[in-house]
Amino acid sequence: MVAVSVDPPEVTREHAVKKGYTFTLLADTKAEVIRKYDLLHAGGGIRSTDIARPAEFLIDPTGTIRWVNLTDDYRSRANAEQFLNVIDKLAPASTPLL
């Protein structure tokens, strides 16, 4: 799992430590990756700063996006069970997605 945020690296690190995250968090302060995936929520942050729209992607080893979950609420996220169900539906037993 990888998370991408527009926050500066020091803010991203602090947030990861505070929340106990063990996955990779990337700082995309210029929103280049966020724009590439069409996830910019212009003016959606504090003091009308640009932020990333909440989204989860399941990307296979070839780089193909196999599933997307987009929301307008950062508190609404797919859980592990939802991801596992999607993986089961998308991949035959012989084709690993992870």
PDB file as gemmi writes it, atoms N, CA and C in Angstrom:
CRYST1    1.000    1.000    1.000  90.00  90.00  90.00 P 1                      
ATOM      1  N   MET A   1       0.850  -1.168   0.000  1.00  0.00           N  
ATOM      2  CA  MET A   1       0.000   0.000   0.000  1.00  0.00           C  
ATOM      3  C   MET A   1       0.899   1.235   0.000  1.00  0.00           C  
ATOM      4  N   VAL A   2       0.452   2.230  -0.738  1.00  0.00           N  
ATOM      5  CA  VAL A   2       1.135   3.518  -0.804  1.00  0.00           C  
ATOM      6  C   VAL A   2       0.067   4.606  -0.717  1.00  0.00           C  
ATOM      7  N   ALA A   3       0.332   5.617   0.099  1.00  0.00           N  
ATOM      8  CA  ALA A   3      -0.563   6.765   0.184  1.00  0.00           C  
ATOM      9  C   ALA A   3       0.168   7.990  -0.361  1.00  0.00           C  
ATOM     10  N   VAL A   4      -0.586   8.865  -1.024  1.00  0.00           N  
ATOM     11  CA  VAL A   4      -0.012  10.085  -1.603  1.00  0.00           C  
ATOM     12  C   VAL A   4      -0.798  11.276  -1.060  1.00  0.00           C  
ATOM     13  N   SER A   5      -0.057  12.301  -0.621  1.00  0.00           N  
ATOM     14  CA  SER A   5      -0.673  13.487  -0.047  1.00  0.00           C  
ATOM     15  C   SER A   5       0.017  14.733  -0.567  1.00  0.00           C  
ATOM     16  N   VAL A   6      -0.682  15.853  -0.589  1.00  0.00           N  
ATOM     17  CA  VAL A   6      -0.072  17.126  -0.970  1.00  0.00           C  
ATOM     18  C   VAL A   6       0.702  17.749   0.184  1.00  0.00           C  
ATOM     19  N   ASP A   7       0.606  17.176   1.359  1.00  0.00           N  
ATOM     20  CA  ASP A   7       1.311  17.708   2.519  1.00  0.00           C  
ATOM     21  C   ASP A   7       2.827  17.589   2.349  1.00  0.00           C  
ATOM     22  N   PRO A   8       3.581  18.515   2.946  1.00  0.00           N  
ATOM     23  CA  PRO A   8       5.043  18.427   2.897  1.00  0.00           C  
ATOM     24  C   PRO A   8       5.536  17.154   3.609  1.00  0.00           C  
ATOM     25  N   PRO A   9       6.745  16.685   3.270  1.00  0.00           N  
ATOM     26  CA  PRO A   9       7.261  15.440   3.861  1.00  0.00           C  
ATOM     27  C   PRO A   9       7.234  15.417   5.385  1.00  0.00           C  
ATOM     28  N   GLU A  10       7.585  16.513   6.037  1.00  0.00           N  
ATOM     29  CA  GLU A  10       7.617  16.513   7.503  1.00  0.00           C  
ATOM     30  C   GLU A  10       6.216  16.345   8.093  1.00  0.00           C  
ATOM     31  N   VAL A  11       5.213  16.924   7.457  1.00  0.00           N  
ATOM     32  CA  VAL A  11       3.827  16.765   7.914  1.00  0.00           C  
ATOM     33  C   VAL A  11       3.370  15.330   7.675  1.00  0.00           C  
ATOM     34  N   THR A  12       3.725  14.778   6.512  1.00  0.00           N  
ATOM     35  CA  THR A  12       3.358  13.405   6.181  1.00  0.00           C  
ATOM     36  C   THR A  12       3.981  12.430   7.183  1.00  0.00           C  
ATOM     37  N   ARG A  13       5.280  12.619   7.489  1.00  0.00           N  
ATOM     38  CA  ARG A  13       5.964  11.752   8.469  1.00  0.00           C  
ATOM     39  C   ARG A  13       5.309  11.848   9.842  1.00  0.00           C  
ATOM     40  N   GLU A  14       5.045  13.065  10.277  1.00  0.00           N  
ATOM     41  CA  GLU A  14       4.424  13.279  11.587  1.00  0.00           C  
ATOM     42  C   GLU A  14       3.056  12.597  11.660  1.00  0.00           C  
ATOM     43  N   HIS A  15       2.282  12.722  10.611  1.00  0.00           N  
ATOM     44  CA  HIS A  15       0.951  12.103  10.566  1.00  0.00           C  
ATOM     45  C   HIS A  15       1.070  10.579  10.616  1.00  0.00           C  
ATOM     46  N   ALA A  16       2.035  10.027   9.888  1.00  0.00           N  
ATOM     47  CA  ALA A  16       2.232   8.570   9.871  1.00  0.00           C  
ATOM     48  C   ALA A  16       2.597   8.054  11.256  1.00  0.00           C  
ATOM     49  N   VAL A  17       3.480   8.764  11.937  1.00  0.00           N  
ATOM     50  CA  VAL A  17       3.882   8.361  13.291  1.00  0.00           C  
ATOM     51  C   VAL A  17       2.694   8.456  14.243  1.00  0.00           C  
ATOM     52  N   LYS A  18       1.972   9.561  14.169  1.00  0.00           N  
ATOM     53  CA  LYS A  18       0.819   9.788  15.051  1.00  0.00           C  
ATOM     54  C   LYS A  18      -0.239   8.695  14.874  1.00  0.00           C  
ATOM     55  N   LYS A  19      -0.487   8.309  13.630  1.00  0.00           N  
ATOM     56  CA  LYS A  19      -1.524   7.317  13.336  1.00  0.00           C  
ATOM     57  C   LYS A  19      -1.007   5.880  13.392  1.00  0.00           C  
ATOM     58  N   GLY A  20       0.325   5.706  13.461  1.00  0.00           N  
ATOM     59  CA  GLY A  20       0.887   4.359  13.513  1.00  0.00           C  
ATOM     60  C   GLY A  20       0.897   3.653  12.171  1.00  0.00           C  
ATOM     61  N   TYR A  21       0.905   4.408  11.077  1.00  0.00           N  
ATOM     62  CA  TYR A  21       0.908   3.802   9.744  1.00  0.00           C  
ATOM     63  C   TYR A  21       2.237   3.109   9.486  1.00  0.00           C  
ATOM     64  N   THR A  22       2.175   1.936   8.889  1.00  0.00           N  
ATOM     65  CA  THR A  22       3.391   1.189   8.552  1.00  0.00           C  
ATOM     66  C   THR A  22       3.598   1.116   7.044  1.00  0.00           C  
ATOM     67  N   PHE A  23       2.679   1.665   6.271  1.00  0.00           N  
ATOM     68  CA  PHE A  23       2.817   1.661   4.817  1.00  0.00           C  
ATOM     69  C   PHE A  23       3.501   2.945   4.361  1.00  0.00           C  
ATOM     70  N   THR A  24       3.892   2.976   3.112  1.00  0.00           N  
ATOM     71  CA  THR A  24       4.610   4.117   2.538  1.00  0.00           C  
ATOM     72  C   THR A  24       3.674   5.298   2.320  1.00  0.00           C  
ATOM     73  N   LEU A  25       4.101   6.470   2.765  1.00  0.00           N  
ATOM     74  CA  LEU A  25       3.379   7.715   2.505  1.00  0.00           C  
ATOM     75  C   LEU A  25       4.287   8.618   1.695  1.00  0.00           C  
ATOM     76  N   LEU A  26       3.789   9.084   0.565  1.00  0.00           N  
ATOM     77  CA  LEU A  26       4.568   9.950  -0.312  1.00  0.00           C  
ATOM     78  C   LEU A  26       4.028  11.373  -0.272  1.00  0.00           C  
ATOM     79  N   ALA A  27       4.941  12.329  -0.273  1.00  0.00           N  
ATOM     80  CA  ALA A  27       4.570  13.743  -0.303  1.00  0.00           C  
ATOM     81  C   ALA A  27       4.613  14.226  -1.748  1.00  0.00           C  
ATOM     82  N   ASP A  28       3.471  14.649  -2.253  1.00  0.00           N  
ATOM     83  CA  ASP A  28       3.345  15.161  -3.618  1.00  0.00           C  
ATOM     84  C   ASP A  28       2.963  16.637  -3.513  1.00  0.00           C  
ATOM     85  N   THR A  29       3.912  17.447  -3.018  1.00  0.00           N  
ATOM     86  CA  THR A  29       3.609  18.846  -2.689  1.00  0.00           C  
ATOM     87  C   THR A  29       3.198  19.682  -3.885  1.00  0.00           C  
ATOM     88  N   LYS A  30       3.593  19.290  -5.081  1.00  0.00           N  
ATOM     89  CA  LYS A  30       3.187  20.012  -6.292  1.00  0.00           C  
ATOM     90  C   LYS A  30       1.967  19.366  -6.947  1.00  0.00           C  
ATOM     91  N   ALA A  31       1.437  18.301  -6.315  1.00  0.00           N  
ATOM     92  CA  ALA A  31       0.241  17.586  -6.784  1.00  0.00           C  
ATOM     93  C   ALA A  31       0.403  17.022  -8.201  1.00  0.00           C  
ATOM     94  N   GLU A  32       1.611  16.668  -8.572  1.00  0.00           N  
ATOM     95  CA  GLU A  32       1.853  16.138  -9.918  1.00  0.00           C  
ATOM     96  C   GLU A  32       1.204  14.774 -10.117  1.00  0.00           C  
ATOM     97  N   VAL A  33       1.406  13.867  -9.169  1.00  0.00           N  
ATOM     98  CA  VAL A  33       0.798  12.532  -9.265  1.00  0.00           C  
ATOM     99  C   VAL A  33      -0.705  12.642  -9.094  1.00  0.00           C  
ATOM    100  N   ILE A  34      -1.116  13.468  -8.158  1.00  0.00           N  
ATOM    101  CA  ILE A  34      -2.545  13.657  -7.895  1.00  0.00           C  
ATOM    102  C   ILE A  34      -3.253  14.175  -9.150  1.00  0.00           C  
ATOM    103  N   ARG A  35      -2.639  15.101  -9.863  1.00  0.00           N  
ATOM    104  CA  ARG A  35      -3.229  15.607 -11.111  1.00  0.00           C  
ATOM    105  C   ARG A  35      -3.232  14.515 -12.191  1.00  0.00           C  
ATOM    106  N   LYS A  36      -2.158  13.727 -12.254  1.00  0.00           N  
ATOM    107  CA  LYS A  36      -2.069  12.676 -13.264  1.00  0.00           C  
ATOM    108  C   LYS A  36      -3.240  11.699 -13.154  1.00  0.00           C  
ATOM    109  N   TYR A  37      -3.666  11.431 -11.933  1.00  0.00           N  
ATOM    110  CA  TYR A  37      -4.788  10.514 -11.713  1.00  0.00           C  
ATOM    111  C   TYR A  37      -6.122  11.250 -11.619  1.00  0.00           C  
ATOM    112  N   ASP A  38      -6.119  12.543 -11.951  1.00  0.00           N  
ATOM    113  CA  ASP A  38      -7.329  13.376 -11.952  1.00  0.00           C  
ATOM    114  C   ASP A  38      -8.023  13.363 -10.591  1.00  0.00           C  
ATOM    115  N   LEU A  39      -7.217  13.545  -9.542  1.00  0.00           N  
ATOM    116  CA  LEU A  39      -7.746  13.493  -8.181  1.00  0.00           C  
ATOM    117  C   LEU A  39      -7.615  14.814  -7.430  1.00  0.00           C  
ATOM    118  N   LEU A  40      -7.284  15.887  -8.125  1.00  0.00           N  
ATOM    119  CA  LEU A  40      -7.116  17.164  -7.448  1.00  0.00           C  
ATOM    120  C   LEU A  40      -8.470  17.740  -7.047  1.00  0.00           C  
ATOM    121  N   HIS A  41      -8.591  18.101  -5.795  1.00  0.00           N  
ATOM    122  CA  HIS A  41      -9.767  18.808  -5.294  1.00  0.00           C  
ATOM    123  C   HIS A  41      -9.304  20.246  -5.047  1.00  0.00           C  
ATOM    124  N   ALA A  42      -9.352  21.037  -6.105  1.00  0.00           N  
ATOM    125  CA  ALA A  42      -8.856  22.421  -6.046  1.00  0.00           C  
ATOM    126  C   ALA A  42      -9.626  23.208  -4.996  1.00  0.00           C  
ATOM    127  N   GLY A  43      -8.883  23.811  -4.076  1.00  0.00           N  
ATOM    128  CA  GLY A  43      -9.491  24.642  -3.043  1.00  0.00           C  
ATOM    129  C   GLY A  43     -10.239  23.875  -1.977  1.00  0.00           C  
ATOM    130  N   GLY A  44     -10.075  22.565  -1.911  1.00  0.00           N  
ATOM    131  CA  GLY A  44     -10.846  21.756  -0.966  1.00  0.00           C  
ATOM    132  C   GLY A  44     -10.254  21.640   0.423  1.00  0.00           C  
ATOM    133  N   GLY A  45      -9.062  22.190   0.614  1.00  0.00           N  
ATOM    134  CA  GLY A  45      -8.399  22.075   1.909  1.00  0.00           C  
ATOM    135  C   GLY A  45      -8.604  23.281   2.792  1.00  0.00           C  
ATOM    136  N   ILE A  46      -7.896  23.261   3.910  1.00  0.00           N  
ATOM    137  CA  ILE A  46      -7.938  24.378   4.852  1.00  0.00           C  
ATOM    138  C   ILE A  46      -7.433  25.637   4.144  1.00  0.00           C  
ATOM    139  N   ARG A  47      -8.097  26.738   4.370  1.00  0.00           N  
ATOM    140  CA  ARG A  47      -7.781  28.014   3.720  1.00  0.00           C  
ATOM    141  C   ARG A  47      -7.772  27.886   2.201  1.00  0.00           C  
ATOM    142  N   SER A  48      -8.650  27.031   1.683  1.00  0.00           N  
ATOM    143  CA  SER A  48      -8.837  26.843   0.239  1.00  0.00           C  
ATOM    144  C   SER A  48      -7.594  26.332  -0.489  1.00  0.00           C  
ATOM    145  N   THR A  49      -6.756  25.574   0.207  1.00  0.00           N  
ATOM    146  CA  THR A  49      -5.603  24.959  -0.446  1.00  0.00           C  
ATOM    147  C   THR A  49      -6.060  23.770  -1.278  1.00  0.00           C  
ATOM    148  N   ASP A  50      -5.255  23.406  -2.268  1.00  0.00           N  
ATOM    149  CA  ASP A  50      -5.559  22.231  -3.084  1.00  0.00           C  
ATOM    150  C   ASP A  50      -5.219  20.970  -2.291  1.00  0.00           C  
ATOM    151  N   ILE A  51      -6.081  19.974  -2.378  1.00  0.00           N  
ATOM    152  CA  ILE A  51      -5.843  18.698  -1.718  1.00  0.00           C  
ATOM    153  C   ILE A  51      -6.171  17.566  -2.684  1.00  0.00           C  
ATOM    154  N   ALA A  52      -5.820  16.368  -2.286  1.00  0.00           N  
ATOM    155  CA  ALA A  52      -6.160  15.191  -3.085  1.00  0.00           C  
ATOM    156  C   ALA A  52      -7.569  14.741  -2.745  1.00  0.00           C  
ATOM    157  N   ARG A  53      -8.303  14.354  -3.758  1.00  0.00           N  
ATOM    158  CA  ARG A  53      -9.623  13.757  -3.553  1.00  0.00           C  
ATOM    159  C   ARG A  53      -9.406  12.346  -3.018  1.00  0.00           C  
ATOM    160  N   PRO A  54     -10.156  11.920  -2.008  1.00  0.00           N  
ATOM    161  CA  PRO A  54      -9.985  10.576  -1.460  1.00  0.00           C  
ATOM    162  C   PRO A  54     -10.225   9.497  -2.528  1.00  0.00           C  
ATOM    163  N   ALA A  55      -9.270   8.598  -2.656  1.00  0.00           N  
ATOM    164  CA  ALA A  55      -9.385   7.529  -3.653  1.00  0.00           C  
ATOM    165  C   ALA A  55      -8.508   6.353  -3.273  1.00  0.00           C  
ATOM    166  N   GLU A  56      -8.920   5.186  -3.690  1.00  0.00           N  
ATOM    167  CA  GLU A  56      -8.110   3.981  -3.551  1.00  0.00           C  
ATOM    168  C   GLU A  56      -8.078   3.293  -4.900  1.00  0.00           C  
ATOM    169  N   PHE A  57      -6.911   2.779  -5.250  1.00  0.00           N  
ATOM    170  CA  PHE A  57      -6.716   2.081  -6.510  1.00  0.00           C  
ATOM    171  C   PHE A  57      -6.147   0.704  -6.240  1.00  0.00           C  
ATOM    172  N   LEU A  58      -6.560  -0.248  -7.039  1.00  0.00           N  
ATOM    173  CA  LEU A  58      -5.939  -1.562  -7.041  1.00  0.00           C  
ATOM    174  C   LEU A  58      -5.246  -1.671  -8.394  1.00  0.00           C  
ATOM    175  N   ILE A  59      -3.918  -1.730  -8.352  1.00  0.00           N  
ATOM    176  CA  ILE A  59      -3.106  -1.735  -9.570  1.00  0.00           C  
ATOM    177  C   ILE A  59      -2.374  -3.063  -9.649  1.00  0.00           C  
ATOM    178  N   ASP A  60      -2.495  -3.747 -10.784  1.00  0.00           N  
ATOM    179  CA  ASP A  60      -1.849  -5.053 -10.911  1.00  0.00           C  
ATOM    180  C   ASP A  60      -0.364  -4.891 -11.225  1.00  0.00           C  
ATOM    181  N   PRO A  61       0.399  -5.995 -11.232  1.00  0.00           N  
ATOM    182  CA  PRO A  61       1.851  -5.910 -11.449  1.00  0.00           C  
ATOM    183  C   PRO A  61       2.260  -5.290 -12.791  1.00  0.00           C  
ATOM    184  N   THR A  62       1.354  -5.254 -13.763  1.00  0.00           N  
ATOM    185  CA  THR A  62       1.685  -4.637 -15.052  1.00  0.00           C  
ATOM    186  C   THR A  62       1.436  -3.134 -15.049  1.00  0.00           C  
ATOM    187  N   GLY A  63       0.881  -2.608 -13.948  1.00  0.00           N  
ATOM    188  CA  GLY A  63       0.582  -1.187 -13.858  1.00  0.00           C  
ATOM    189  C   GLY A  63      -0.823  -0.842 -14.307  1.00  0.00           C  
ATOM    190  N   THR A  64      -1.632  -1.836 -14.616  1.00  0.00           N  
ATOM    191  CA  THR A  64      -3.012  -1.612 -15.046  1.00  0.00           C  
ATOM    192  C   THR A  64      -3.901  -1.367 -13.829  1.00  0.00           C  
ATOM    193  N   ILE A  65      -4.658  -0.295 -13.867  1.00  0.00           N  
ATOM    194  CA  ILE A  65      -5.604  -0.015 -12.789  1.00  0.00           C  
ATOM    195  C   ILE A  65      -6.779  -0.968 -12.960  1.00  0.00           C  
ATOM    196  N   ARG A  66      -7.000  -1.807 -11.952  1.00  0.00           N  
ATOM    197  CA  ARG A  66      -8.049  -2.818 -12.020  1.00  0.00           C  
ATOM    198  C   ARG A  66      -9.313  -2.432 -11.255  1.00  0.00           C  
ATOM    199  N   TRP A  67      -9.184  -1.506 -10.306  1.00  0.00           N  
ATOM    200  CA  TRP A  67     -10.330  -1.107  -9.494  1.00  0.00           C  
ATOM    201  C   TRP A  67     -10.054   0.263  -8.898  1.00  0.00           C  
ATOM    202  N   VAL A  68     -11.099   1.092  -8.819  1.00  0.00           N  
ATOM    203  CA  VAL A  68     -10.985   2.432  -8.251  1.00  0.00           C  
ATOM    204  C   VAL A  68     -12.160   2.667  -7.300  1.00  0.00           C  
ATOM    205  N   ASN A  69     -11.863   3.240  -6.165  1.00  0.00           N  
ATOM    206  CA  ASN A  69     -12.896   3.666  -5.221  1.00  0.00           C  
ATOM    207  C   ASN A  69     -12.691   5.159  -4.976  1.00  0.00           C  
ATOM    208  N   LEU A  70     -13.594   5.983  -5.486  1.00  0.00           N  
ATOM    209  CA  LEU A  70     -13.524   7.439  -5.310  1.00  0.00           C  
ATOM    210  C   LEU A  70     -14.624   7.884  -4.365  1.00  0.00           C  
ATOM    211  N   THR A  71     -14.300   8.826  -3.482  1.00  0.00           N  
ATOM    212  CA  THR A  71     -15.321   9.379  -2.602  1.00  0.00           C  
ATOM    213  C   THR A  71     -15.112  10.884  -2.501  1.00  0.00           C  
ATOM    214  N   ASP A  72     -16.080  11.545  -1.946  1.00  0.00           N  
ATOM    215  CA  ASP A  72     -15.951  12.977  -1.676  1.00  0.00           C  
ATOM    216  C   ASP A  72     -15.673  13.228  -0.194  1.00  0.00           C  
ATOM    217  N   ASP A  73     -15.587  12.161   0.590  1.00  0.00           N  
ATOM    218  CA  ASP A  73     -15.408  12.277   2.035  1.00  0.00           C  
ATOM    219  C   ASP A  73     -14.172  11.490   2.456  1.00  0.00           C  
ATOM    220  N   TYR A  74     -13.154  12.183   2.987  1.00  0.00           N  
ATOM    221  CA  TYR A  74     -11.909  11.522   3.361  1.00  0.00           C  
ATOM    222  C   TYR A  74     -12.113  10.455   4.443  1.00  0.00           C  
ATOM    223  N   ARG A  75     -13.232  10.505   5.155  1.00  0.00           N  
ATOM    224  CA  ARG A  75     -13.501   9.504   6.200  1.00  0.00           C  
ATOM    225  C   ARG A  75     -14.089   8.222   5.632  1.00  0.00           C  
ATOM    226  N   SER A  76     -14.530   8.253   4.396  1.00  0.00           N  
ATOM    227  CA  SER A  76     -15.153   7.088   3.765  1.00  0.00           C  
ATOM    228  C   SER A  76     -14.117   6.361   2.923  1.00  0.00           C  
ATOM    229  N   ARG A  77     -13.609   5.254   3.431  1.00  0.00           N  
ATOM    230  CA  ARG A  77     -12.552   4.494   2.763  1.00  0.00           C  
ATOM    231  C   ARG A  77     -12.947   3.029   2.646  1.00  0.00           C  
ATOM    232  N   ALA A  78     -12.406   2.389   1.628  1.00  0.00           N  
ATOM    233  CA  ALA A  78     -12.602   0.946   1.496  1.00  0.00           C  
ATOM    234  C   ALA A  78     -11.864   0.256   2.633  1.00  0.00           C  
ATOM    235  N   ASN A  79     -12.447  -0.814   3.140  1.00  0.00           N  
ATOM    236  CA  ASN A  79     -11.772  -1.561   4.193  1.00  0.00           C  
ATOM    237  C   ASN A  79     -11.102  -2.800   3.600  1.00  0.00           C  
ATOM    238  N   ALA A  80     -10.358  -3.514   4.422  1.00  0.00           N  
ATOM    239  CA  ALA A  80      -9.599  -4.676   3.951  1.00  0.00           C  
ATOM    240  C   ALA A  80     -10.513  -5.729   3.326  1.00  0.00           C  
ATOM    241  N   GLU A  81     -11.662  -5.947   3.906  1.00  0.00           N  
ATOM    242  CA  GLU A  81     -12.595  -6.949   3.366  1.00  0.00           C  
ATOM    243  C   GLU A  81     -13.055  -6.568   1.957  1.00  0.00           C  
ATOM    244  N   GLN A  82     -13.330  -5.303   1.731  1.00  0.00           N  
ATOM    245  CA  GLN A  82     -13.735  -4.854   0.399  1.00  0.00           C  
ATOM    246  C   GLN A  82     -12.620  -5.094  -0.614  1.00  0.00           C  
ATOM    247  N   PHE A  83     -11.375  -4.760  -0.248  1.00  0.00           N  
ATOM    248  CA  PHE A  83     -10.243  -4.996  -1.140  1.00  0.00           C  
ATOM    249  C   PHE A  83     -10.111  -6.477  -1.468  1.00  0.00           C  
ATOM    250  N   LEU A  84     -10.205  -7.319  -0.455  1.00  0.00           N  
ATOM    251  CA  LEU A  84     -10.056  -8.760  -0.681  1.00  0.00           C  
ATOM    252  C   LEU A  84     -11.165  -9.295  -1.577  1.00  0.00           C  
ATOM    253  N   ASN A  85     -12.379  -8.799  -1.403  1.00  0.00           N  
ATOM    254  CA  ASN A  85     -13.491  -9.218  -2.274  1.00  0.00           C  
ATOM    255  C   ASN A  85     -13.238  -8.813  -3.719  1.00  0.00           C  
ATOM    256  N   VAL A  86     -12.732  -7.610  -3.922  1.00  0.00           N  
ATOM    257  CA  VAL A  86     -12.428  -7.144  -5.275  1.00  0.00           C  
ATOM    258  C   VAL A  86     -11.338  -8.012  -5.893  1.00  0.00           C  
ATOM    259  N   ILE A  87     -10.300  -8.293  -5.126  1.00  0.00           N  
ATOM    260  CA  ILE A  87      -9.206  -9.133  -5.622  1.00  0.00           C  
ATOM    261  C   ILE A  87      -9.736 -10.505  -6.028  1.00  0.00           C  
ATOM    262  N   ASP A  88     -10.571 -11.087  -5.187  1.00  0.00           N  
ATOM    263  CA  ASP A  88     -11.144 -12.398  -5.497  1.00  0.00           C  
ATOM    264  C   ASP A  88     -11.954 -12.376  -6.787  1.00  0.00           C  
ATOM    265  N   LYS A  89     -12.692 -11.305  -7.019  1.00  0.00           N  
ATOM    266  CA  LYS A  89     -13.529 -11.202  -8.214  1.00  0.00           C  
ATOM    267  C   LYS A  89     -12.720 -10.936  -9.483  1.00  0.00           C  
ATOM    268  N   LEU A  90     -11.613 -10.198  -9.340  1.00  0.00           N  
ATOM    269  CA  LEU A  90     -10.839  -9.795 -10.518  1.00  0.00           C  
ATOM    270  C   LEU A  90      -9.836 -10.826 -10.993  1.00  0.00           C  
ATOM    271  N   ALA A  91      -9.246 -11.559 -10.091  1.00  0.00           N  
ATOM    272  CA  ALA A  91      -8.103 -12.389 -10.470  1.00  0.00           C  
ATOM    273  C   ALA A  91      -8.410 -13.871 -10.380  1.00  0.00           C  
ATOM    274  N   PRO A  92      -8.129 -14.592 -11.451  1.00  0.00           N  
ATOM    275  CA  PRO A  92      -8.175 -16.052 -11.317  1.00  0.00           C  
ATOM    276  C   PRO A  92      -7.068 -16.464 -10.342  1.00  0.00           C  
ATOM    277  N   ALA A  93      -7.191 -17.607  -9.750  1.00  0.00           N  
ATOM    278  CA  ALA A  93      -6.260 -18.063  -8.724  1.00  0.00           C  
ATOM    279  C   ALA A  93      -4.801 -18.031  -9.199  1.00  0.00           C  
ATOM    280  N   SER A  94      -4.560 -18.186 -10.494  1.00  0.00           N  
ATOM    281  CA  SER A  94      -3.191 -18.251 -10.995  1.00  0.00           C  
ATOM    282  C   SER A  94      -2.592 -16.882 -11.337  1.00  0.00           C  
ATOM    283  N   THR A  95      -3.381 -15.794 -11.219  1.00  0.00           N  
ATOM    284  CA  THR A  95      -2.898 -14.463 -11.584  1.00  0.00           C  
ATOM    285  C   THR A  95      -2.869 -13.568 -10.352  1.00  0.00           C  
ATOM    286  N   PRO A  96      -1.688 -13.385  -9.741  1.00  0.00           N  
ATOM    287  CA  PRO A  96      -1.638 -12.550  -8.537  1.00  0.00           C  
ATOM    288  C   PRO A  96      -1.829 -11.073  -8.857  1.00  0.00           C  
ATOM    289  N   LEU A  97      -2.618 -10.387  -8.035  1.00  0.00           N  
ATOM    290  CA  LEU A  97      -2.797  -8.951  -8.180  1.00  0.00           C  
ATOM    291  C   LEU A  97      -1.888  -8.195  -7.223  1.00  0.00           C  
ATOM    292  N   LEU A  98      -1.412  -8.846  -6.216  1.00  0.00           N  
ATOM    293  CA  LEU A  98      -0.596  -8.151  -5.220  1.00  0.00           C  
ATOM    294  C   LEU A  98       0.831  -8.611  -5.290  1.00  0.00           C  
TER     295      LEU A  98                                                      
END                                                                             
